[in-house]
Amino acid sequence: MNCVEFRRQLAIDPRATAGADSRQSVAQHRAECPRCAEACARALAFEDDLARALAVAVPEQLAESILLAQTTAERRRRAGLRRVSIFAAAAVLVLAVGVVGMRAEAKPLSVQAVEHLESEPSALASTRPIPSALVVRAFAARHVSLRQVPDAVSYAQPCPIGEHRSVHVVMRTAQGPVTVIYIADKKAATSEDFDRAGLAGRALPAAGGTLILLAKSRAEFDHIGDLWRAAIAD
């Protein structure tokens, strides 16, 4: 056996080159070659150091501790995912509400008022005057006070127009019903006439809000507008 073969065997299994049952050629070469014998001694010393380093006592209940740590980490991971999901859902909800609110607010008050009137056809079906106390109650629900109640009111409800605090009123006139919608939390800058969905309309400032009048014609708008401007307290 030459040095290359001995070193190859030493790299494979150092103890096989030093044991009593090592092959004769290996043992003979170690005895005849001082450098290979020195290399064998270093390799065996390293093997001994490695064995001592690995001879660490296994803590009691090691397996249980590892399983507990894994279970705890998995629970924390799942809890974190749930929190992320909740926050994401909340963010989506806030965004959706904001988008809906922006879309509603993007519509002019006149458009929102006509859409609301179309969604409540029963309001125009009421023909008999209602007690003044019901009209006062409807406005009070929107935190609006009345100095007096105009005559011929056949319908009064605190209906929301978009996101606004508003009151929906119907008055009977010789020209037919006139819808009066008071937006309590947004004041028009000036009076403005408009036409929507076959209806004549007018938006005008009144106290701290906006009056919107809707009817087949504007014949009674001046008179009714003056009545409600005088009735709604500042």
JOBELDA-V942296 format. One record per pair of residues at least 24 apart in sequence whose ideal C-beta (glycine too) atoms are under 6 Angstrom apart, sorted by sequence separation. I is the first residue (numbers start at 1). J is the second residue. If there is no record, write none. Layout:
I/J  I/J
//
This chain:
1/25  186/210  129/154  142/167  184/209  207/232  18/44  183/209  206/232  127/154  182/209  183/210  207/234  1/29  126/154  139/167  14/43  126/155  138/167  182/211  6/36  10/40  14/44  181/212  123/155  3/36  10/43  14/47  180/213  179/214  178/215  144/184  176/216  142/184  175/217  178/220  175/219  116/161  175/220  178/224  123/170  173/220  113/161  112/161  112/162  124/177  104/162  104/163  101/163  117/179  113/181  109/183  150/227  150/231  114/196  114/197  148/231  110/194  147/231  146/231  147/233  145/233  110/201  110/203  117/214  113/212
//
